[in-house]
Amino acid sequence: MLKKKTLIKMAVALILLCTPCSRAYALKIYITAPKLEEQVLESGRDFYVIGRIDREGRKASDSPIDIKVEVVLTGDARDGKMKPVRSVQSRVDKKTGVTPMRDILLKYDGKAPHVKLTDEELLKSPPPDLVYHSETPESFYDPRVKAVVTENSFAVLIQGGCTKSFDSSYKEIYEKDLEWGLYRVLLTVISGDTTLSEHDVSLNSHSFDIMFGSVQEKILARFSPIQHVKKVEKFVEKRGIRMYRDPFPGYWSIGLPSAYEIPLRWRENDGLEYVSGKIHAILYNIAQEKCATQSVEIGRIAFEGFLNSDEVLYYYYDIGEPLLNIKTPSGIKSIEGEIIPFGYEKKIRFTRAEFNNKSTYNPADVIDVVDTNVYNSVAVNRGEDFVVNGVVTPIQPLLSEVEPNSDGTFSVNNRISYLHYDFVNMIEGTLHSENKPVLLQRTFEENNKKLTEESIYEFRHAFRFPQKMDGKIVTVIVKGYDVKGDEVAGTEEKFYLRVR
């Protein structure tokens, strides 16, 4: 949520002097995106300029206006040389004052197959990506018309270059991408054929600067479930790390019951943000399928070849969850997990041990007994289940093992696939061995729905030991292996276990 001071800085207050009823009235416009803290973008990024229109109780038809957004080099703007490198303008209906339905391509085949919005729902807040001039069908590919105005809002798509080959005549219109540099974004209000001058408009701020380059510190995390998201938000706020809250172009949910997705646009923009800078990756609830964190962001990093680099820092919850409920003699106690780093060259960490293997795992369930420091040794009663929880990091596959897909995702075809456990007694040697897959099936409730997801970087391994281990103290030696059966460096861990 934006702070009040930020809102004031971002506001564009426009006072239009209009006299349809023989008296003046005010029209105010506020830019809501990009937010102040998101005005640094990766070189070549597309972005939206989004705003709210306050017509002070009047209808758009009373005073139709168009919105024009131009992008110029900041240095040129300071020298008074207004040479736009981007210019996008809306075209409202003169009678209704809004972008007409005929200029919205409702039957666009570039949307995601799962998008089920009705035309009525979509028209309440259409993404600017769908705008064209209906009398010229090929104008759908023209990046200069991608602006929409509704009764109380506007949105403009500015293309930086990363999606220039997707449903766009970008290459025929623009000479250069929005590359490294500082640019000024200018907003102009147009009434009819007239650009409103300073005499007609009182401006709080009609422009802002946006830097194209590299975001130096950014978060990589799944935004689900809600309890986890709240922890991530606190983590980034404390450290000044970028968390992407503004919508990526092609992923439009503003004013809609569900998101309108154009996968080949938003996935390219999302993935592009992870090709440079320092990435803070929190490994929790990341699934193989239908998870942008894995298939877009981690996938893009793997495709570029630096999952194992010093530029990617991995984190996990010290107890394996944002919150655990523990049974104590005085009642149920809740303990909060802390997001902590893996440590240098570490690719596996154990988070806790439990002693009851339930058929389904829900972190909200009450745990009877738990040991949250496995590395300080663990004791289990003979004949009792021993359940150990933990996390592994992604590994950098061979570049040939990372495949770009036609839908803008990546298939990362190697990871830490299973762990091998040896339970070794100092006198008798290895008493027991097992292989366990790296996979955690977690059930939780989200928006009054019960969901079950499989996390590919977490595990919950249950053991029931043979009688020959009763009364013994063993060293548990663990090693991780990839999908090809090769041992992964940095995955060997040890802890002591006593079977009472």
C-alpha positions as CSV (number, residue, x, y, z in Angstrom):
1,M,0.0,0.0,0.0
2,L,1.3,3.4,-0.9
3,K,2.1,5.8,1.9
4,K,0.2,9.1,1.9
5,K,3.4,11.0,1.0
6,T,4.0,8.8,-2.0
7,L,0.4,9.4,-3.2
8,I,0.9,13.1,-3.0
9,K,4.1,12.9,-5.1
10,M,2.4,10.6,-7.7
11,A,-0.8,12.7,-8.0
12,V,-1.5,14.5,-11.2
13,A,-4.1,17.1,-10.3
14,L,-5.7,18.5,-13.4
15,I,-8.3,21.3,-13.2
16,L,-10.1,21.6,-16.4
17,L,-12.2,24.7,-17.0
18,C,-15.3,23.5,-18.8
19,T,-18.5,25.3,-19.3
20,P,-21.2,23.0,-20.7
21,C,-23.6,24.3,-18.0
22,S,-22.3,27.9,-18.1
23,R,-20.1,27.4,-15.1
24,A,-16.6,25.8,-14.5
25,Y,-16.1,22.5,-12.7
26,A,-13.0,20.5,-11.8
27,L,-11.7,17.3,-13.3
28,K,-8.8,15.6,-11.4
29,I,-6.5,12.9,-12.6
30,Y,-4.2,10.8,-10.4
31,I,-1.4,8.6,-11.7
32,T,-1.5,5.3,-9.7
33,A,1.2,3.3,-11.7
34,P,4.0,3.1,-12.0
35,K,4.4,3.8,-8.3
36,L,7.3,5.9,-7.1
37,E,9.2,2.9,-5.9
38,E,8.8,1.1,-9.2
39,Q,10.2,3.7,-11.5
40,V,13.3,1.8,-12.2
41,L,12.8,-1.0,-14.8
42,E,15.0,-3.5,-16.6
43,S,16.3,-2.2,-19.9
44,G,13.7,-2.9,-22.7
45,R,10.8,-3.4,-20.3
46,D,7.2,-2.5,-21.3
47,F,5.2,-0.7,-18.6
48,Y,1.7,0.7,-18.0
49,V,0.8,4.2,-17.1
50,I,-2.4,3.9,-15.1
51,G,-4.5,6.6,-13.5
52,R,-7.8,7.4,-11.8
53,I,-10.1,10.1,-13.1
54,D,-12.3,12.0,-10.6
55,R,-15.0,13.7,-12.6
56,E,-16.6,15.0,-9.4
57,G,-20.0,13.4,-10.0
58,R,-20.3,14.2,-13.6
59,K,-20.3,11.8,-16.6
60,A,-17.5,11.4,-19.2
61,S,-20.0,12.4,-21.8
62,D,-20.2,15.9,-20.2
63,S,-16.6,16.7,-21.1
64,P,-14.8,14.0,-23.2
65,I,-11.1,14.0,-22.8
66,D,-8.2,12.0,-24.3
67,I,-5.0,11.0,-22.6
68,K,-1.7,11.2,-24.3
69,V,1.5,9.8,-22.8
70,E,4.9,10.7,-24.3
71,V,8.4,9.5,-23.4
72,V,11.4,11.7,-24.0
73,L,15.0,11.5,-22.8
74,T,15.3,13.4,-19.5
75,G,18.4,15.2,-20.7
76,D,16.6,16.5,-23.8
77,A,13.6,17.5,-21.7
78,R,15.8,19.5,-19.4
79,D,17.3,21.3,-22.4
80,G,13.8,22.0,-23.7
81,K,14.1,19.6,-26.6
82,M,10.9,17.6,-26.6
83,K,11.6,14.8,-29.0
84,P,9.3,11.9,-28.0
85,V,10.8,8.4,-28.4
86,R,7.3,7.1,-27.5
87,S,3.9,8.6,-28.0
88,V,0.6,6.9,-27.2
89,Q,-2.8,8.5,-27.3
90,S,-6.4,7.4,-26.6
91,R,-9.3,8.0,-28.8
92,V,-12.6,8.3,-26.9
93,D,-16.0,8.4,-28.4
94,K,-17.1,12.1,-28.6
95,K,-20.6,11.3,-27.3
96,T,-19.8,8.9,-24.5
97,G,-16.4,10.3,-23.5
98,V,-14.9,6.8,-23.1
99,T,-13.1,4.3,-25.4
100,P,-15.9,2.7,-27.4
101,M,-16.6,-1.0,-27.3
102,R,-16.0,-1.2,-31.1
103,D,-12.3,-0.2,-30.4
104,I,-11.7,-3.1,-27.9
105,L,-10.8,-6.4,-29.5
106,L,-12.8,-8.6,-27.2
107,K,-12.1,-11.8,-29.2
108,Y,-8.4,-11.7,-29.0
109,D,-6.7,-15.1,-29.5
110,G,-3.5,-14.0,-27.7
111,K,-5.2,-14.3,-24.3
112,A,-4.6,-17.2,-22.0
113,P,-6.9,-20.2,-22.6
114,H,-8.1,-20.1,-19.0
115,V,-9.4,-16.5,-19.2
116,K,-13.2,-16.8,-18.9
117,L,-14.2,-13.1,-18.5
118,T,-17.4,-12.1,-20.2
119,D,-17.5,-9.2,-22.6
120,E,-19.6,-7.2,-20.0
121,E,-17.0,-7.8,-17.3
122,L,-14.1,-6.9,-19.5
123,L,-15.6,-3.7,-20.8
124,K,-15.8,-2.3,-17.3
125,S,-12.0,-2.1,-17.2
126,P,-10.4,-3.3,-20.5
127,P,-6.6,-3.5,-20.7
128,P,-5.0,-1.0,-23.1
129,D,-3.4,-4.0,-24.9
130,L,-6.7,-4.7,-26.6
131,V,-7.3,-1.2,-28.1
132,Y,-7.3,-0.6,-31.8
133,H,-9.1,1.6,-34.3
134,S,-11.9,-0.6,-35.6
135,E,-12.1,0.9,-39.0
136,T,-8.5,-0.1,-39.5
137,P,-8.1,-3.7,-38.2
138,E,-4.3,-3.7,-38.7
139,S,-4.1,-0.8,-36.2
140,F,-4.3,-3.5,-33.5
141,Y,-0.6,-4.0,-34.0
142,D,0.2,-0.2,-33.7
143,P,1.8,0.5,-30.3
144,R,0.8,4.2,-30.6
145,V,-2.9,3.5,-30.0
146,K,-2.7,1.3,-26.9
147,A,-4.5,3.7,-24.5
148,V,-7.9,3.3,-22.9
149,V,-10.2,5.7,-21.1
150,T,-13.2,4.7,-19.0
151,E,-15.7,6.6,-16.9
152,N,-13.2,6.9,-14.0
153,S,-9.8,5.6,-15.1
154,F,-7.3,5.5,-17.9
155,A,-4.4,3.1,-18.8
156,V,-1.7,3.4,-21.4
157,L,0.7,0.7,-22.6
158,I,4.3,1.8,-23.3
159,Q,6.4,-0.7,-25.1
160,G,10.1,-0.7,-24.3
161,G,11.2,-3.4,-26.8
162,C,11.1,-6.7,-25.1
163,T,7.9,-7.8,-26.8
164,K,8.4,-6.0,-30.1
165,S,8.1,-9.3,-32.0
166,F,4.8,-10.2,-30.5
167,D,1.6,-8.9,-32.2
168,S,3.2,-5.5,-32.8
169,S,4.4,-3.3,-35.7
170,Y,6.9,-1.9,-33.2
171,K,9.9,-2.5,-35.4
172,E,8.4,-0.5,-38.2
173,I,7.6,2.5,-36.0
174,Y,10.4,2.7,-33.4
175,E,14.1,2.9,-34.1
176,K,15.4,2.1,-30.7
177,D,14.4,0.2,-27.6
178,L,14.1,2.0,-24.2
179,E,17.6,1.0,-23.2
180,W,19.8,2.1,-20.3
181,G,19.1,5.7,-19.5
182,L,16.8,8.2,-17.8
183,Y,13.6,9.0,-19.5
184,R,10.8,11.5,-18.7
185,V,7.2,10.4,-19.0
186,L,4.8,13.3,-19.9
187,L,1.0,13.1,-19.5
188,T,-1.2,15.5,-21.6
189,V,-4.9,15.9,-21.5
190,I,-6.6,16.7,-24.8
191,S,-10.1,18.1,-25.2
192,G,-11.4,17.5,-28.8
193,D,-8.6,18.6,-31.0
194,T,-7.1,21.0,-28.4
195,T,-4.2,20.2,-26.2
196,L,-5.1,22.0,-22.9
197,S,-2.5,24.7,-22.2
198,E,-1.2,25.9,-18.8
199,H,-4.1,28.5,-18.8
200,D,-6.6,25.7,-19.0
201,V,-4.9,23.2,-16.6
202,S,-3.6,23.6,-13.1
203,L,-0.9,20.9,-12.6
204,N,0.5,19.4,-9.4
205,S,2.9,17.3,-11.4
206,H,2.4,16.2,-15.0
207,S,5.5,14.2,-15.5
208,F,7.9,11.7,-13.8
209,D,11.3,10.2,-14.6
210,I,11.8,6.5,-15.1
211,M,15.1,4.8,-15.2
212,F,15.8,1.9,-17.6
213,G,18.7,-0.2,-16.5
214,S,18.8,-2.8,-13.7
215,V,17.0,-3.2,-10.4
216,Q,19.8,-3.8,-8.0
217,E,18.0,-5.8,-5.3
218,K,14.8,-7.7,-6.0
219,I,12.7,-10.5,-4.5
220,L,11.8,-13.8,-6.0
221,A,9.0,-15.5,-4.2
222,R,5.6,-17.2,-4.7
223,F,2.8,-14.9,-3.7
224,S,0.7,-17.7,-2.1
225,P,-0.5,-18.5,0.5
226,I,-1.4,-15.2,2.1
227,Q,0.4,-15.8,5.4
228,H,3.6,-16.3,3.4
229,V,3.0,-13.2,1.3
230,K,2.7,-11.1,4.5
231,K,6.1,-12.4,5.6
232,V,7.7,-11.6,2.3
233,E,6.3,-8.1,2.4
234,K,7.9,-7.5,5.8
235,F,11.2,-9.0,4.6
236,V,11.5,-6.7,1.6
237,E,10.3,-3.6,3.5
238,K,13.0,-4.1,6.2
239,R,15.8,-4.5,3.6
240,G,14.7,-2.1,0.9
241,I,14.4,-4.9,-1.7
242,R,12.1,-4.4,-4.7
243,M,8.9,-6.4,-4.7
244,Y,7.0,-6.1,-8.0
245,R,3.5,-4.9,-7.2
246,D,2.6,-2.9,-10.3
247,P,1.0,-5.1,-12.9
248,F,3.2,-6.5,-15.6
249,P,1.9,-5.5,-19.1
250,G,-0.2,-8.4,-20.3
251,Y,-1.4,-9.3,-16.8
252,W,-4.4,-7.1,-16.1
253,S,-6.7,-7.5,-13.1
254,I,-7.6,-3.9,-12.2
255,G,-11.4,-3.6,-11.9
256,L,-11.9,-7.2,-13.0
257,P,-13.2,-10.3,-11.1
258,S,-10.1,-12.2,-12.4
259,A,-7.0,-11.5,-14.4
260,Y,-7.0,-11.0,-18.1
261,E,-3.7,-12.6,-19.2
262,I,-1.7,-12.2,-22.4
263,P,1.0,-14.8,-21.6
264,L,3.6,-13.9,-24.2
265,R,3.6,-10.3,-23.1
266,W,3.6,-10.5,-19.3
267,R,5.9,-13.5,-19.0
268,E,8.5,-11.9,-21.1
269,N,8.3,-8.7,-19.0
270,D,8.4,-10.7,-15.8
271,G,11.3,-12.9,-16.7
272,L,13.3,-9.9,-18.1
273,E,13.5,-8.4,-14.6
274,Y,15.5,-11.4,-13.4
275,V,18.3,-11.3,-15.9
276,S,20.4,-8.9,-13.8
277,G,20.8,-7.5,-10.3
278,K,20.9,-9.3,-7.0
279,I,18.0,-11.7,-6.6
280,H,16.8,-12.7,-3.1
281,A,14.9,-16.0,-3.7
282,I,12.6,-17.3,-0.9
283,L,12.0,-21.0,-1.4
284,Y,8.6,-21.8,-0.2
285,N,5.6,-23.4,-2.0
286,I,7.1,-23.3,-5.4
287,A,5.4,-25.7,-7.7
288,Q,6.6,-27.3,-11.0
289,E,3.4,-26.6,-12.8
290,K,1.2,-23.4,-13.1
291,C,3.7,-21.4,-11.1
292,A,5.3,-18.3,-12.6
293,T,8.0,-18.3,-9.9
294,Q,9.3,-21.6,-11.3
295,S,8.4,-21.6,-15.0
296,V,9.0,-17.9,-15.7
297,E,11.4,-16.4,-13.1
298,I,13.6,-19.3,-12.1
299,G,13.2,-20.6,-15.6
300,R,14.6,-17.4,-17.1
301,I,17.5,-17.4,-14.6
302,A,18.3,-21.0,-15.5
303,F,18.1,-20.2,-19.2
304,E,20.6,-17.4,-18.7
305,G,22.8,-19.8,-16.8
306,F,23.3,-18.2,-13.4
307,L,21.2,-20.1,-10.8
308,N,24.4,-21.0,-9.0
309,S,25.9,-17.5,-9.1
310,D,26.6,-15.2,-6.2
311,E,23.9,-12.9,-7.6
312,V,21.2,-15.3,-6.5
313,L,20.8,-15.5,-2.7
314,Y,18.5,-18.3,-1.4
315,Y,16.4,-18.1,1.8
316,Y,14.1,-20.4,3.7
317,Y,11.9,-20.5,6.8
318,D,13.9,-21.6,9.8
319,I,11.0,-23.8,11.0
320,G,9.8,-24.7,7.5
321,E,6.7,-22.6,7.7
322,P,5.6,-19.0,8.3
323,L,3.7,-20.2,11.4
324,L,3.4,-23.5,13.3
325,N,0.9,-24.4,16.0
326,I,2.5,-26.5,18.8
327,K,0.8,-28.4,21.6
328,T,2.3,-27.5,25.0
329,P,1.3,-28.4,28.6
330,S,-0.3,-25.0,28.9
331,G,-2.2,-25.1,25.6
332,I,-1.5,-24.4,22.0
333,K,1.4,-22.1,21.2
334,S,2.0,-20.5,17.9
335,I,5.6,-19.9,16.8
336,E,6.5,-17.8,13.8
337,G,9.1,-18.8,11.2
338,E,11.9,-16.5,10.3
339,I,13.2,-16.1,6.7
340,I,16.9,-16.8,6.9
341,P,19.7,-17.4,4.3
342,F,20.9,-20.8,3.3
343,G,24.5,-20.0,3.9
344,Y,27.6,-20.1,1.7
345,E,27.5,-23.0,-0.9
346,K,24.7,-24.7,1.1
347,K,22.1,-26.4,-1.0
348,I,20.1,-28.2,1.7
349,R,18.8,-27.3,5.1
350,F,16.7,-29.2,7.6
351,T,14.1,-27.2,9.4
352,R,12.5,-29.4,12.0
353,A,11.6,-32.9,13.1
354,E,8.2,-34.3,14.1
355,F,7.1,-37.6,15.4
356,N,3.7,-38.2,13.8
357,N,3.2,-38.9,10.1
358,K,-0.2,-37.8,9.1
359,S,-1.8,-38.9,5.8
360,T,-2.1,-35.2,4.7
361,Y,0.1,-32.3,5.6
362,N,-1.5,-29.0,6.6
363,P,0.8,-26.5,8.3
364,A,-2.3,-25.1,10.2
365,D,-2.7,-28.4,12.1
366,V,-1.6,-28.6,15.7
367,I,1.7,-30.5,16.1
368,D,2.0,-32.7,19.2
369,V,5.8,-32.7,19.5
370,V,8.4,-30.9,17.4
371,D,12.1,-30.4,17.4
372,T,13.1,-27.1,15.6
373,N,16.9,-27.7,15.9
374,V,17.7,-30.9,14.1
375,Y,21.4,-30.0,13.9
376,N,21.6,-30.2,17.7
377,S,20.7,-33.9,17.6
378,V,17.2,-35.5,17.7
379,A,15.7,-38.3,19.8
380,V,12.8,-40.5,18.7
381,N,11.0,-43.3,20.7
382,R,11.4,-46.8,19.3
383,G,8.5,-47.8,17.1
384,E,7.5,-44.1,16.6
385,D,7.4,-42.2,13.3
386,F,10.3,-39.9,12.6
387,V,9.5,-37.1,10.2
388,V,12.2,-34.6,9.0
389,N,11.4,-31.5,7.1
390,G,13.7,-29.4,5.0
391,V,14.5,-27.3,1.9
392,V,16.9,-27.6,-1.1
393,T,17.9,-24.9,-3.5
394,P,17.6,-25.0,-7.3
395,I,20.7,-26.1,-9.2
396,Q,21.9,-24.7,-12.5
397,P,21.3,-27.4,-15.2
398,L,23.2,-27.7,-18.4
399,L,21.9,-25.0,-20.7
400,S,20.7,-27.8,-23.0
401,E,18.4,-28.9,-20.1
402,V,16.5,-25.6,-20.0
403,E,13.9,-25.4,-22.8
404,P,12.0,-22.3,-23.8
405,N,8.4,-23.1,-24.5
406,S,6.0,-21.5,-27.0
407,D,3.9,-20.0,-24.2
408,G,6.7,-17.9,-22.7
409,T,7.6,-20.3,-20.0
410,F,10.7,-22.4,-19.5
411,S,11.1,-26.1,-18.6
412,V,13.9,-26.6,-16.2
413,N,14.8,-30.2,-16.6
414,N,17.1,-30.8,-13.8
415,R,17.0,-30.2,-10.0
416,I,17.8,-32.0,-6.7
417,S,15.4,-34.9,-7.2
418,Y,16.0,-37.1,-4.2
419,L,17.9,-37.5,-1.0
420,H,19.8,-40.5,0.1
421,Y,19.9,-41.2,3.9
422,D,22.4,-43.4,5.7
423,F,21.9,-44.1,9.4
424,V,25.4,-45.0,10.6
425,N,26.3,-46.4,14.0
426,M,29.9,-45.8,15.0
427,I,30.4,-49.5,16.0
428,E,28.1,-51.4,13.7
429,G,28.2,-49.3,10.6
430,T,25.3,-48.5,8.4
431,L,22.1,-49.8,10.0
432,H,19.6,-48.4,7.6
433,S,19.4,-46.6,4.2
434,E,16.6,-45.0,2.2
435,N,16.1,-42.8,-0.8
436,K,13.4,-40.1,-0.5
437,P,12.0,-37.8,-3.2
438,V,12.3,-34.0,-2.8
439,L,8.7,-33.0,-2.9
440,L,6.3,-31.6,-0.4
441,Q,2.5,-31.9,-0.8
442,R,1.0,-29.1,1.3
443,T,-2.7,-28.5,2.0
444,F,-3.9,-25.1,3.0
445,E,-6.9,-22.8,2.9
446,E,-7.0,-19.7,0.6
447,N,-10.0,-17.5,0.1
448,N,-12.3,-20.1,1.8
449,K,-11.0,-22.8,-0.5
450,K,-8.9,-25.9,0.4
451,L,-5.9,-26.1,-1.9
452,T,-3.2,-28.8,-2.2
453,E,0.1,-27.9,-4.0
454,E,3.4,-29.7,-4.5
455,S,6.5,-27.8,-3.7
456,I,9.5,-29.1,-5.6
457,Y,12.2,-27.5,-3.3
458,E,10.8,-28.7,0.0
459,F,10.5,-32.1,1.5
460,R,8.9,-34.0,4.4
461,H,10.4,-37.4,4.9
462,A,8.9,-40.0,7.2
463,F,10.8,-43.0,8.6
464,R,9.9,-46.0,10.7
465,F,13.1,-47.6,11.8
466,P,13.9,-51.4,12.1
467,Q,14.3,-52.9,15.5
468,K,18.0,-53.2,15.2
469,M,18.2,-49.4,15.6
470,D,16.4,-49.5,19.0
471,G,18.6,-48.0,21.7
472,K,21.2,-46.8,19.2
473,I,22.8,-43.5,18.5
474,V,23.4,-43.0,14.8
475,T,24.8,-40.3,12.5
476,V,22.3,-39.4,9.8
477,I,24.3,-38.7,6.6
478,V,22.3,-37.2,3.8
479,K,23.3,-36.5,0.2
480,G,21.3,-35.0,-2.7
481,Y,21.1,-36.3,-6.2
482,D,19.8,-34.8,-9.4
483,V,17.3,-36.3,-11.9
484,K,20.2,-38.1,-13.6
485,G,21.3,-39.8,-10.4
486,D,24.4,-37.6,-10.1
487,E,25.4,-36.4,-6.6
488,V,25.0,-32.6,-6.2
489,A,27.8,-30.7,-4.5
490,G,26.8,-28.8,-1.4
491,T,24.0,-31.3,-0.4
492,E,25.8,-33.4,2.2
493,E,24.4,-32.8,5.7
494,K,24.8,-34.7,9.0
495,F,23.0,-34.8,12.3
496,Y,22.8,-37.2,15.3
497,L,19.8,-39.3,16.0
498,R,19.1,-41.3,19.1
499,V,16.4,-44.1,19.0
500,R,15.3,-44.4,22.6
